[in-house]
Amino acid sequence: MANFEAYQEYQRIEDFEEDSPPGEEQDLLVHVPEGLKDSWHHIKNLDNFFKRIYHFHQKNGFACMMLSEFFELIQFLFVVIFTTFLVNCVEYDVLFANRAVNHTGQGQNPLDRNKVTLPDAILPSEQCTERIQENSWLIFLLIMAAIFWLYRLVKVFCNVMSYWEIRQFYIKALKIRMDELCNFTWQEVQDRLISLQREQQMCIHKKELTELDIYHRILRFKNYMVAMINKSLLPVQLQLPLLGNVVFLTQGLKYNFELILFWGPGSLFQNKWNLHPKYKRNGNRLELAQQLSRVILLMGLANLLLCPFILVWQVLYAFFSYTEVIRREPGSLGARRWSLYGHLYMRHFNELDHELHGRLGRGYKPTSKYMNSFTSPVLTVLAKNFAFFSGSILAVLIALTVYDEDVLTVQHILTAITVLGVVITIARSFIPDEHMVWCPEQLLQCMLAHIHYMPDHWRGHANKSETRDEVAQLFQYKAVFILEELLSPIVTPFILIFHLRNKSLEIIDFFRNFTVDVVGVGDICSFAQMDIRRHGNPTWMSHGQTEASIYQQAENGKTELSLMHFTIKNPRWQPPQESSVFISHLKEKVHHDAQGGPSTQLLLSEAPLCTSLQSNGSDTAPDNLLASVLAHPVLTASGLQGRDHRFIPPSTAASAAASVLASLSTSQLPHTSRSRSHSLLNSSVQPETMYRSDRTIIDSMSNSDIRGNTLNSEFASAEMSLHAIYMHELHQQSSHPQRASGQWQNPVPMRDLHTNSGFQSQSGLGSSLSMPTAVHLGGWQEEEEENEDDQEINSGSTPKQGTGSSC
């Protein structure tokens, strides 16, 4: 009997092939602790489960999510019903006073008999119903809308059931009450998930989950999309007559890409986590490419067939969404936003949505200012004169209205006043600030600190209109975004049929070559493993560590930067051996270069001046550190004297970043990353007295400025920004040594570090760094802001550079 009771503590799992990688044992005994027998052991679809846990946290819990779902249903009903009403139930001849109305009746004021009221313009319900019934095309559209709404209703009901289960999971398993959910960061929720796996086997193929396992399941398909954009596989860049190279990627086109490749009928994946076995074999690649080409053709034809319905919906939704905003703020169309292509281009592998949005939000201000530094002299002259003439007419109309309000009853007077106001607002957006001094190179460096990715040919060409146009592909006008979404139903079918089909064989080869099977996770994109040996780039500090061919290398240092980002954001994660070697080499390189760079004490003493130069409204410690690193080369190149009345040695952003990173590694910040075994800079490799004063300063900043999780997040973001600046500088030296010859001398290879600074080198790297010399004095922007929330700023940029002051 005792044996039988003991056996009851185990539950036999006989049917879990959905979550089983091929070749795994299918008959397992899983221990279920007492009290958890009815809960979350052996979750078959861990991808959906972790995604729902993440979305539940990011969308602030069950109530907010369900309210959003509910009002989406209401919005759809409102748009359909209100549009039907406007088309069939309004008498526009009466509304526009094209037909006279005569009110007769007792007690009716004779002066009001011809006055049009709102009920006069609305048809009776019987007549309105008759009009609708006579229009068979409208009835068909209403039936289609009703079917779609019922589908959405069923989906919302399913979401209510599934997210109620997630709510119970948070409360019972993770011990997080709903009123405390907003106080927990995702990293804290993730830590509890990892701890819970040890208590009960949510995933039965691994005893313990890692942070990377969770990221892989949440971002499985997004990592593929990021990799395909990185390798220029998806046809989002088009060559058009007169327009040249145009990037076109909309929500509709992205949805079709994902439908074809990941989860639609005929897709490459047989379920949510396994690529179909036939796509892993090399023998029938041509046949599979033809099959994929047929699927793409059918999907393109389906989009072409549904184009009228989708287009009508896009137009109606855009009209109801943006008309009021445009009326209230006409300049909002001139504001900019990160494009969908920009999100994929600048996204790291294994970067969650909130991490990406926070990073791009901090880069919004510098990028806006960079784009605003380009103005057209011709448009400026035209805008000033349009503003003058429109303002003159508007001033007269307003004066007449003030003198006698009966002027407003004159036909089209209100329309004229509104149009003139819009014209003046738009014209002023094209007039630059005459008192602003711009330095495009410095602004581009400030952008890089936050967005982390920048093509090599931008360096030294920040003042070129070609560079500005390429930045505009990542940072587009809101008006361009709206126009692209409206055109998407028309353009998408042609991109699928005439461009994506031609990529069928390349897509098949990509998924075969860059898909790996991870135990307990399933099939993932191999780039998402951030494997330096397999996908590293020798010009990004991976020389001697990578075996990747040009085809296998990630572009723009995506593998190396993604590894550093993930390591900083997840300090408890233990990287594999190859990644550990790369991080170890990077820390030695940073520490060596810090010896020749400015001290952190000096950089912090310059912080007030640097933040003033940048007009940075934030005075937090991470912002001050980043501002000092970016501005220090300009200050030293100008011959600025130090506080000890000696000239500051010329320096570069790389050496300044290395100094701050070295000091951060030895400071006693309340950050768990400082205690990890593979910390970016281990204090044990430094001389005992080195950076002691700097450490005191940074400690005092951390104790007096921000505390807790906010401090961790801000310093982690600043640390990654410094690494991005530093790694880009080293990449420029490695790939373009002739450009750096005027700024860097006496290169010291990685393999020789131990002979110069007493450190042990694990392998030789081709990238080299040397003592800095003076850089060209360029000046600094008079107004620059960093680390602000993502907000809309009106901009009148045009492709040509303006005549305003520029350094």
C-alpha positions in Angstrom: 0.0 0.0 0.0 2.9 2.3 0.9 4.4 1.6 -2.5 1.2 2.4 -4.2 0.9 5.8 -2.3 4.4 6.6 -3.3 3.6 5.8 -6.9 0.7 8.3 -6.7 3.2 11.1 -6.4 4.3 10.5 -9.9 2.3 11.1 -13.0 3.0 9.2 -16.2 3.3 11.4 -19.3 2.3 9.3 -22.3 1.3 11.8 -24.8 3.5 14.9 -25.0 4.9 14.6 -28.5 3.9 18.2 -29.2 6.7 19.3 -26.9 9.2 16.6 -27.7 12.2 17.2 -29.9 12.8 14.3 -32.3 14.6 11.4 -30.7 13.6 12.1 -27.2 12.3 9.4 -24.9 8.6 9.4 -24.9 7.8 7.5 -21.7 8.9 9.6 -18.7 8.0 9.8 -15.0 7.6 13.3 -13.8 7.5 14.0 -10.1 4.6 16.3 -9.1 5.1 18.0 -5.7 2.2 17.8 -3.3 -0.1 20.8 -3.7 0.8 21.4 -7.3 -0.8 18.3 -8.8 -3.5 20.4 -10.4 -1.3 23.1 -11.7 1.4 23.7 -14.2 3.6 20.6 -14.6 4.3 19.5 -18.1 3.0 22.3 -20.2 2.7 21.1 -23.8 3.0 24.4 -25.6 5.6 26.3 -23.7 6.0 28.8 -26.5 2.5 30.1 -26.1 2.7 29.8 -22.3 5.8 31.9 -22.0 4.5 34.4 -24.5 1.3 34.9 -22.6 3.2 35.3 -19.3 5.3 38.0 -21.0 2.4 39.8 -22.6 0.4 39.5 -19.3 3.2 41.4 -17.6 3.8 44.0 -20.3 0.1 44.8 -20.7 -0.4 45.3 -16.9 -2.5 42.3 -16.0 -5.8 40.7 -16.8 -8.2 43.7 -16.4 -6.2 46.0 -18.8 -5.8 43.2 -21.4 -9.5 42.3 -21.4 -10.6 45.9 -21.5 -8.4 46.4 -24.6 -9.8 43.3 -26.2 -13.4 44.4 -25.5 -12.9 47.9 -26.8 -11.3 46.5 -30.0 -14.5 44.7 -30.7 -16.6 47.8 -29.9 -14.4 49.9 -32.2 -14.9 47.5 -35.1 -18.7 47.5 -34.6 -18.6 51.3 -34.3 -16.7 51.8 -37.6 -19.0 49.4 -39.5 -22.2 50.7 -38.1 -21.3 54.4 -38.3 -20.0 54.1 -41.8 -23.2 52.3 -42.9 -25.2 55.1 -41.2 -23.3 57.9 -43.0 -23.7 56.2 -46.4 -27.4 55.3 -46.2 -29.1 57.3 -43.5 -28.0 60.9 -44.1 -29.7 63.3 -46.5 -26.7 65.3 -47.7 -28.8 67.7 -49.9 -30.6 68.9 -46.7 -27.4 68.9 -44.6 -25.5 71.1 -47.2 -28.6 73.3 -47.6 -28.9 72.4 -51.3 -32.6 71.8 -50.7 -34.8 74.1 -48.7 -36.6 72.9 -45.6 -40.0 74.4 -44.5 -41.1 73.8 -41.0 -44.8 74.5 -40.6 -46.8 74.1 -37.4 -48.5 75.9 -34.6 -46.2 78.0 -32.4 -43.4 77.8 -35.0 -41.4 81.0 -35.2 -41.5 82.3 -38.8 -37.8 83.1 -38.7 -37.0 79.5 -37.9 -39.1 77.8 -40.6 -36.2 77.6 -43.0 -33.6 76.7 -40.4 -32.0 73.3 -40.9 -31.8 71.1 -37.8 -29.9 67.8 -37.4 -33.0 65.6 -37.4 -33.9 67.1 -40.8 -30.8 65.6 -42.4 -31.4 62.1 -40.9 -33.7 59.8 -42.8 -36.4 57.9 -41.0 -35.5 54.3 -39.9 -37.9 52.7 -42.4 -36.3 54.6 -45.4 -32.8 53.9 -44.1 -33.5 50.2 -43.8 -35.0 50.1 -47.3 -31.9 51.8 -48.8 -29.7 49.2 -47.1 -31.8 46.3 -48.4 -31.7 47.6 -51.9 -27.9 47.6 -51.9 -26.7 44.0 -52.4 -23.1 45.0 -52.4 -23.4 46.6 -49.0 -25.2 43.6 -47.6 -22.4 41.4 -48.8 -19.8 43.6 -47.0 -21.9 43.6 -43.9 -22.1 39.8 -43.9 -18.3 39.6 -44.3 -17.8 42.1 -41.5 -20.2 40.1 -39.3 -18.3 36.9 -39.9 -15.0 38.6 -39.1 -16.5 40.1 -35.9 -17.8 36.7 -34.8 -14.3 35.3 -35.4 -12.8 38.0 -33.3 -15.4 37.4 -30.6 -14.5 33.7 -30.3 -10.9 34.6 -30.2 -11.5 37.1 -27.4 -13.4 34.5 -25.5 -10.5 32.1 -25.8 -8.1 34.8 -24.7 -10.2 35.4 -21.6 -10.0 31.8 -20.7 -6.3 31.4 -21.3 -5.3 34.7 -19.7 -7.4 33.9 -16.6 -5.3 30.8 -16.3 -2.2 33.0 -16.6 -3.6 35.2 -13.9 -3.9 32.2 -11.6 -0.4 31.2 -12.5 0.9 34.5 -11.4 -1.0 34.4 -8.1 -0.5 30.7 -7.1 2.7 29.7 -8.7 4.8 32.9 -9.0 3.3 34.4 -5.8 2.7 37.8 -7.4 -0.6 39.5 -6.6 -2.3 41.6 -9.3 -2.0 44.8 -7.3 1.8 44.3 -7.1 2.3 43.2 -10.7 3.4 46.7 -11.8 6.1 46.7 -9.2 7.9 43.7 -10.7 10.3 43.9 -13.6 10.4 41.2 -16.2 13.7 40.1 -15.0 12.2 39.4 -11.6 9.3 37.5 -13.1 11.8 35.5 -15.2 13.9 34.6 -12.1 10.7 33.2 -10.5 10.0 31.2 -13.6 13.4 29.7 -13.5 13.1 28.9 -9.8 9.7 27.3 -10.4 11.1 25.0 -13.0 13.3 23.4 -10.3 10.2 22.7 -8.2 7.9 21.4 -10.9 8.8 20.4 -14.4 7.0 22.9 -16.7 9.5 21.7 -19.3 10.1 17.9 -19.0 13.1 17.7 -21.2 15.4 19.9 -19.0 15.7 19.9 -15.3 16.6 23.6 -15.3 15.6 26.5 -17.6 18.0 29.3 -18.5 17.2 32.9 -19.4 18.2 32.1 -23.0 15.7 29.2 -23.1 12.8 31.5 -22.2 13.9 34.1 -24.7 14.2 31.5 -27.4 10.6 30.4 -26.9 9.2 33.9 -26.8 11.2 35.2 -29.7 11.5 32.0 -31.8 10.0 33.5 -35.0 11.2 37.1 -34.4 14.8 35.9 -34.3 14.3 34.4 -37.7 12.9 37.7 -39.0 15.8 39.7 -37.5 18.3 37.3 -39.1 16.6 37.4 -42.5 16.6 41.2 -42.5 20.2 41.2 -41.4 21.2 38.9 -44.3 19.0 41.0 -46.7 16.9 38.0 -47.6 13.4 39.5 -47.4 12.5 41.7 -50.4 11.8 45.0 -48.5 14.2 47.2 -50.4 12.9 48.0 -53.9 14.4 50.0 -56.8 11.7 52.3 -58.1 11.9 54.7 -61.1 12.6 58.3 -60.0 12.5 57.3 -56.3 15.6 55.1 -56.3 16.1 52.7 -53.4 12.9 52.5 -51.3 12.3 50.5 -48.2 8.7 49.2 -47.9 7.7 47.1 -45.0 4.2 47.4 -43.5 2.2 45.5 -40.9 0.3 43.8 -43.6 3.4 42.7 -45.5 5.1 41.5 -42.3 2.0 39.5 -41.4 2.1 37.8 -44.8 5.8 36.9 -44.4 5.1 35.3 -41.0 2.0 33.5 -42.4 3.9 32.0 -45.3 7.0 31.0 -43.3 5.9 30.2 -39.8 2.3 29.3 -39.0 0.1 29.5 -42.1 -1.1 26.7 -44.3 1.9 25.3 -46.2 4.4 27.0 -43.9 7.8 25.6 -43.2 7.1 24.8 -39.6 5.0 21.7 -38.8 4.1 23.1 -35.4 5.1 26.1 -33.2 8.6 24.8 -32.4 9.7 22.3 -35.1 10.8 22.9 -38.7 9.4 20.2 -41.0 12.0 17.5 -41.4 12.0 17.7 -45.2 13.3 21.2 -45.0 16.3 20.0 -43.0 17.5 17.8 -45.9 19.6 19.0 -48.8 18.5 16.5 -51.4 15.1 17.9 -52.5 15.8 21.7 -52.1 14.7 22.5 -55.7 11.4 20.7 -55.2 10.8 22.4 -51.9 11.6 25.8 -53.4 9.0 25.2 -56.2 6.5 24.1 -53.5 7.2 27.3 -51.5 6.9 29.4 -54.7 3.4 28.0 -55.3 2.4 28.8 -51.7 3.6 32.4 -52.1 1.8 32.7 -55.4 -1.5 31.5 -53.9 -1.0 33.9 -51.0 -0.3 36.7 -53.3 -3.4 36.0 -55.3 -5.5 35.8 -52.1 -4.2 39.2 -51.1 -5.1 40.5 -54.6 -8.6 39.2 -54.2 -9.1 40.7 -50.8 -7.4 43.9 -51.7 -10.6 46.0 -52.1 -12.0 45.0 -48.7 -8.7 45.5 -46.9 -8.2 48.8 -48.6 -11.7 50.1 -47.6 -11.0 49.1 -44.0 -7.6 50.7 -44.0 -9.0 54.0 -45.3 -11.9 54.0 -42.8 -9.8 53.2 -39.8 -7.1 55.8 -40.8 -9.8 58.4 -41.2 -11.4 57.8 -37.9 -8.1 57.5 -36.1 -6.1 60.4 -37.5 -8.6 63.1 -38.6 -9.1 64.5 -35.2 -5.4 64.4 -34.4 -4.6 66.2 -37.6 -7.2 68.9 -36.9 -5.9 69.5 -33.4 -2.2 69.2 -34.2 -1.6 69.7 -38.0 2.1 69.4 -37.4 1.8 65.8 -36.1 2.1 64.5 -39.6 5.6 66.0 -39.6 6.6 64.1 -36.5 8.8 61.0 -36.9 8.6 57.4 -35.7 10.8 54.4 -35.9 9.8 52.4 -39.0 8.9 48.7 -38.9 12.0 48.0 -40.9 14.0 50.0 -38.4 12.7 47.9 -35.5 13.9 44.7 -37.3 17.2 46.2 -38.5 18.2 47.6 -35.1 16.9 44.7 -33.0 19.4 42.5 -31.3 19.0 38.8 -31.4 17.1 37.7 -28.2 15.8 41.2 -27.4 12.3 41.5 -26.0 9.9 44.1 -27.1 10.2 46.3 -24.0 13.9 46.2 -24.2 13.9 47.3 -27.8 11.3 50.0 -27.2 13.1 51.4 -24.3 16.4 51.6 -26.3 14.8 53.2 -29.3 12.9 55.6 -27.0 16.2 56.8 -25.6 17.5 57.3 -29.1 14.5 59.3 -30.3 15.7 62.7 -29.3 19.2 62.5 -30.8 17.9 61.0 -34.0 15.2 63.7 -34.3 17.8 66.4 -33.9 20.1 64.8 -36.5 17.2 64.7 -39.0 16.3 68.3 -38.2 19.8 69.4 -39.0 19.0 68.9 -42.7 17.0 71.6 -44.2 16.5 72.9 -47.7 17.3 76.6 -48.4 14.7 76.7 -51.2 11.9 75.2 -49.0 12.9 77.6 -46.2 12.4 80.6 -48.4 9.1 79.3 -49.8 7.9 78.4 -46.3 8.7 81.8 -44.9 6.7 83.5 -47.7 3.8 81.1 -47.5 3.6 81.7 -43.7 3.7 85.5 -44.3 0.9 85.6 -46.8 -1.3 83.1 -45.0 -0.7 84.8 -41.7 -1.6 88.2 -43.1 -5.0 86.9 -44.5 -5.7 85.0 -41.2 -4.9 88.1 -39.2 -7.5 90.2 -41.2 -10.1 87.5 -40.8 -9.6 87.2 -37.1 -9.7 91.0 -36.7 -13.0 91.2 -38.6 -14.4 88.4 -36.4 -13.4 90.2 -33.3 -15.1 93.4 -34.6 -18.3 91.7 -35.6 -19.1 88.1 -34.9 -21.6 88.0 -37.8 -18.6 87.6 -40.1 -18.5 83.9 -39.0 -21.9 83.4 -40.7 -20.4 84.2 -44.1 -20.1 81.0 -46.1 -16.7 79.2 -45.9 -15.2 81.7 -43.5 -14.6 79.1 -40.8 -13.1 76.8 -43.4 -10.8 79.5 -44.6 -9.6 80.2 -41.1 -9.0 76.5 -40.4 -7.1 76.0 -43.7 -4.9 79.0 -43.2 -4.0 77.9 -39.7 -3.0 74.5 -41.0 -0.9 76.1 -43.8 0.9 78.3 -41.3 1.6 75.4 -39.0 3.0 73.2 -41.8 5.1 76.1 -43.2 6.7 76.9 -39.9 7.8 73.3 -39.6 10.1 73.9 -42.6 11.7 76.9 -41.1 14.9 76.0 -39.1 16.0 77.6 -35.9 18.5 80.3 -36.9 20.2 80.2 -33.5 20.9 76.4 -33.5 24.4 75.1 -34.2 24.4 71.6 -35.6 27.2 69.0 -35.6 26.0 66.0 -37.6 29.0 63.8 -36.7 28.4 64.3 -33.0 24.7 63.7 -33.4 25.4 60.5 -35.3 27.6 59.3 -32.5 24.9 60.1 -30.0 22.5 58.1 -32.1 24.8 55.2 -32.2 25.1 55.1 -28.4 21.4 54.1 -28.2 20.5 52.4 -31.5 23.8 50.3 -31.5 23.8 49.7 -35.2 25.2 51.9 -38.0 26.6 51.1 -41.5 30.3 51.7 -41.9 29.8 54.2 -44.7 27.9 56.6 -42.4 31.1 57.3 -40.5 32.6 60.6 -41.7 29.6 61.3 -44.0 27.0 62.4 -41.5 26.5 65.7 -43.3 25.7 64.0 -46.6 22.1 63.8 -47.9 22.6 60.2 -48.8 23.3 59.3 -45.1 20.2 61.3 -44.1 18.1 59.4 -46.6 19.2 56.1 -45.2 18.5 57.2 -41.6 15.0 58.3 -42.8 14.4 54.6 -43.8 14.7 53.8 -40.2 13.1 56.9 -38.8 10.2 57.9 -41.1 7.6 60.6 -41.0 4.3 59.7 -39.5 2.7 60.8 -42.8 4.9 58.4 -44.7 3.9 55.6 -42.3 0.2 56.3 -42.8 0.6 56.4 -46.6 2.5 53.1 -46.7 -0.2 51.4 -44.6 -2.9 52.7 -46.9 -1.0 51.5 -50.0 -0.1 48.2 -48.3 -3.2 46.2 -49.6 -2.2 47.2 -53.2 1.6 46.8 -53.0 1.7 43.6 -50.9 0.4 41.2 -53.6 2.9 42.4 -56.1 5.8 42.1 -53.7 4.8 38.5 -52.9 4.2 37.5 -56.5 7.1 39.2 -58.2 9.8 39.5 -55.5 9.4 37.0 -52.7 8.8 34.1 -55.1 12.2 34.7 -56.6 13.7 34.2 -53.2 12.2 30.8 -52.6 15.4 28.8 -53.1 17.4 31.2 -50.9 14.7 30.9 -48.2 14.8 27.1 -48.3 18.6 27.2 -48.0 18.5 29.7 -45.2 16.2 27.7 -43.0 18.2 24.5 -43.7 21.6 26.1 -43.0 20.6 28.3 -40.0 18.2 26.1 -38.0 19.5 24.1 -35.0 17.7 21.8 -32.7 18.1 22.7 -29.0 17.0 20.1 -26.4 14.0 21.3 -24.4 13.5 24.2 -26.8 13.1 22.8 -30.3 14.2 24.3 -33.6 15.5 27.8 -33.4 17.5 30.2 -35.6 21.2 29.4 -35.1 22.0 33.2 -35.1 19.9 33.4 -31.9 22.5 31.3 -30.1 24.9 34.2 -30.5 27.6 31.7 -31.2 30.8 33.6 -32.0 32.5 30.5 -33.4 29.8 29.9 -36.0 28.5 33.4 -36.7 31.2 35.8 -35.5 32.8 38.5 -37.7 36.6 38.8 -37.6 36.3 42.6 -37.9 34.2 42.7 -34.8 36.8 41.4 -32.4 36.2 37.8 -33.3 39.4 37.2 -35.3 40.9 33.9 -34.3 37.7 32.8 -32.6 35.3 32.4 -35.5 35.2 29.8 -38.2 32.3 31.5 -40.1 32.4 32.1 -43.8 31.1 35.3 -45.2 27.7 33.6 -45.8 27.6 32.5 -42.2 28.7 35.8 -40.6 26.1 38.1 -39.2 26.3 41.6 -40.7 27.1 44.8 -38.8 28.4 43.0 -35.8 25.0 41.6 -34.9 26.3 38.5 -33.2 28.8 40.3 -31.0 26.6 43.2 -30.0 23.7 40.9 -29.3 25.9 38.7 -27.1 27.0 41.8 -25.1 23.4 43.1 -24.8 22.0 39.8 -23.6 24.9 39.3 -21.1 24.3 42.8 -19.6 20.5 42.5 -19.5 20.7 39.0 -18.0 23.7 39.1 -15.6 23.0 35.6 -14.1 23.2 33.9 -17.4 26.2 31.6 -17.9 27.4 31.9 -21.5 28.9 28.9 -23.3 32.6 28.4 -23.6 33.1 30.3 -26.9 31.1 33.2 -25.7 33.0 33.3 -22.4 36.3 33.5 -24.4 35.0 36.4 -26.4 33.8 38.3 -23.3 37.1 37.6 -21.6 39.1 39.0 -24.5 36.9 42.0 -24.6 37.4 42.8 -20.9 41.2 42.5 -21.3 41.0 44.9 -24.3 38.9 47.4 -22.4 41.2 47.3 -19.4 44.3 47.8 -21.5 42.8 50.8 -23.4 41.5 52.3 -20.1 45.1 52.7 -19.0 45.7 55.2 -21.9 42.4 56.9 -21.5 41.1 59.7 -19.3 40.2 58.9 -15.7 36.6 58.6 -14.7 37.2 61.3 -12.1 38.1 63.7 -14.9 35.1 62.6 -17.0 32.7 63.1 -14.2 34.2 66.5 -13.4 33.3 67.4 -17.0 29.8 66.1 -16.7 28.1 69.4 -15.9 29.8 71.0 -19.0 28.9 68.0 -21.2 25.3 67.9 -20.1 25.1 71.6 -20.7 26.6 71.2 -24.2 24.0 68.6 -24.9 21.1 70.5 -23.2 20.4 67.2 -21.5 17.4 67.6 -19.1 18.3 64.5 -17.2 20.9 64.6 -14.5 21.1 61.0 -13.6 24.4 59.3 -13.1 24.2 57.0 -16.2 23.3 60.0 -18.4 26.1 62.0 -17.1 28.6 59.2 -17.7 27.4 58.8 -21.3 27.4 62.5 -22.0 31.0 62.8 -20.7 32.2 60.0 -22.9 30.6 61.4 -26.1 31.7 65.0 -25.4 35.2 64.3 -24.0 37.0 64.0 -27.4 35.6 67.4 -28.5 36.7 69.0 -25.3 40.2 67.6 -25.4 40.7 68.4 -29.1 39.8 72.0 -28.3 42.7 72.3 -25.9 40.5 72.7 -22.8 42.5 73.0 -19.6 41.8 70.5 -16.8 41.0 71.4 -13.2 44.7 71.1 -12.3 45.5 73.8 -14.9 47.2 71.4 -17.2 46.1 70.6 -20.7 44.0 67.4 -20.9 45.7 64.8 -23.1 43.9 64.3 -26.4 41.5 61.4 -26.3 38.8 59.5 -28.2 35.4 58.2 -27.5 36.8 54.6 -27.4 39.4 55.3 -24.7 36.9 57.4 -22.7 34.4 54.5 -22.9 37.0 52.0 -21.9 37.9 54.1 -18.8 34.3 54.3 -17.7 33.6 50.6 -18.4 36.7 49.7 -16.3 35.5 51.8 -13.4 32.0 50.5 -13.6 33.4 47.0 -13.3 35.1 47.8 -10.0 32.3 49.9 -8.5 30.1 48.5 -5.8 26.8 49.1 -7.7 23.8 47.2 -6.4 23.7 45.3 -9.6 23.9 41.5 -9.8 26.0 41.7 -12.9 29.0 42.7 -10.9 29.1 39.4 -9.2 28.8 37.1 -12.2 31.6 34.8 -13.0 31.8 36.2 -16.5 31.5 39.9 -15.7 32.6 42.2 -18.4 35.5 43.4 -16.3 36.7 41.4 -13.3 38.3 43.5 -10.6 40.8 40.7 -9.9 42.7 41.5 -13.1 43.3 45.1 -12.1 46.0 46.6 -10.0 44.9 47.1 -6.4 45.1 50.8 -6.4 43.7 51.4 -9.9 40.4 53.3 -10.2 40.0 53.5 -6.5 39.0 57.2 -6.6 36.8 56.6 -9.6 35.1 53.7 -7.7 34.4 56.1 -4.8 32.8 58.6 -7.1 30.6 56.1 -8.9 29.5 54.6 -5.6 28.5 57.9 -4.3 26.5 58.5 -7.5 24.7 55.2 -7.1 23.9 55.9 -3.5 22.6 59.4 -4.0 20.9 59.3 -7.4 18.6 56.4 -8.2 18.0 53.2 -6.3 16.9 49.6 -6.8 15.7 48.3 -10.1 15.6 51.6 -11.8 19.3 52.1 -11.1 20.1 48.6 -12.4 18.2 49.3 -15.6 19.7 52.7 -16.2 23.3 51.6 -15.6 22.7 48.5 -17.7 21.5 50.6 -20.6 24.4 53.0 -20.2 26.9 50.1 -20.0 25.6 48.7 -23.3 25.7 52.1 -24.9 29.4 52.4 -23.9 30.1 49.0 -25.3 28.4 49.9 -28.6 30.6 53.0 -29.0 33.7 51.1 -28.0 33.1 48.1 -30.3 32.2 50.3 -33.3 35.5 52.2 -32.8 37.5 49.0 -32.7 35.6 47.7 -35.8 36.5 50.9 -37.7 40.2 50.3 -36.9 40.1 46.7 -38.0 38.1 47.2 -41.2 39.3 50.6 -42.2 42.8 51.1 -40.7 43.5 54.0 -43.1 40.6 56.0 -41.7 41.9 55.6 -38.1 45.5 56.3 -38.9 45.1 59.9 -38.0 43.5 59.1 -34.6 45.3 56.0 -33.5 49.0 55.1 -33.3 51.2 52.3 -32.1 48.6 49.5 -32.4 48.8 46.8 -29.8 47.4 43.5 -30.9 45.3 41.4 -28.5 47.9 38.7 -28.5 50.5 41.1 -27.2 48.4 42.5 -24.4 50.1 40.3 -21.8 53.5 41.6 -22.7 52.5 45.2 -22.2 50.1 45.2 -19.3 50.6 41.9 -17.5 47.4 40.2 -18.6 47.1 36.7 -19.9 45.7 36.5 -23.4 43.7 33.4 -24.4 44.0 33.9 -28.1 45.2 36.5 -30.6 42.7 39.0 -32.1 43.2 40.9 -35.3 41.6 44.1 -33.9 44.0 46.5 -32.4 43.9 49.7 -30.3 46.5 52.3 -29.5 47.1 55.4 -27.6 44.9 58.2 -28.8 46.0 61.4 -30.4 44.1 64.6 -31.2 41.0 64.5 -33.2 39.6 67.2 -35.4 37.7 69.9 -33.5 34.2 69.8 -34.7 32.2 71.6 -32.0 29.0 70.4 -30.4 25.4 70.8 -30.8 23.9 73.6 -28.8 20.8 71.6 -27.9 20.9 67.8 -27.4 18.8 65.6 -25.2 19.2 61.9 -24.3 17.4 59.2 -22.5 13.9 60.8 -22.9 10.6 59.0 -23.4 9.6 58.3 -27.0 7.6 61.4 -28.1 6.6 63.1 -31.3 8.6 66.1 -32.4 7.7 68.2 -35.5 10.4 68.2 -38.1 10.7 69.9 -41.4 13.7 67.9 -42.8 14.3 67.6 -46.4 17.0 65.6 -48.2 19.3 68.6 -48.7 21.4 70.1 -46.0 20.6 73.6 -44.9 22.6 76.7 -44.8 22.3 77.1 -41.0 25.3 76.9 -38.7 27.0 73.6 -38.8 30.2 72.5 -37.1 
